[in-house]
């Protein structure tokens, strides 16, 4: 094989590698905080895309927790903050409403290069809660506040859609069937939506790295 032919072979994986870098992957992190909308009043269809939440309050992020346990107690390594419905920022973390509804609307602009995607979340509340994605219930905790931590993990990939999406959380202080003041209240979520490289793409990337490593043929 002459030098020109060697350079041509090496150029192929390098071009593949460059094309892979031009992809537009999705990587979105959504955490609890004041970017959510909140209310303590049940609204028909509140968890669906068709509801106008512009009149809802801004959720209070970094909501106080009377025991001072950080969010990482329930979701290790998270950057999320506690949140609750507290439009006047007047609650001390123990005297907020016994029931709260939360919404978070976001866009997914999916292309062939961003597929497939994966949507997963850790979610928790004090005490019980239900989590919705585009109006579909994907997780319910009705343990009365006796279950917390990593067991509250959900994969919601199949409920995502191209374009507008909405997360909904219904959380209660006390038991699900009978909200009541049990001392403190909060909701917590750390969700990520990201592209997942296909095995073939990973293999092509490997070839690209190999090609870039062979830079100067002999002869």
Secondary structure, DSSP 8 states (H G I E B T S, - for coil): --HHHHHHHHHHHHHHHHHHHT----EEEEESSTTSEEESS--TTTTSTT---TTSEE-EES---TT---GGGTSTT-----EE--TTS---SSSS-SEEEEEEEEEE---GGG-SEEEEEEEEEESEEEEEETTEEEEEE-SSS---STT-EEE-GGG--SEEEEEEEEEESEETTEE---S--EEEEEEEEEE---HHHHHHHHHHHHHHH------
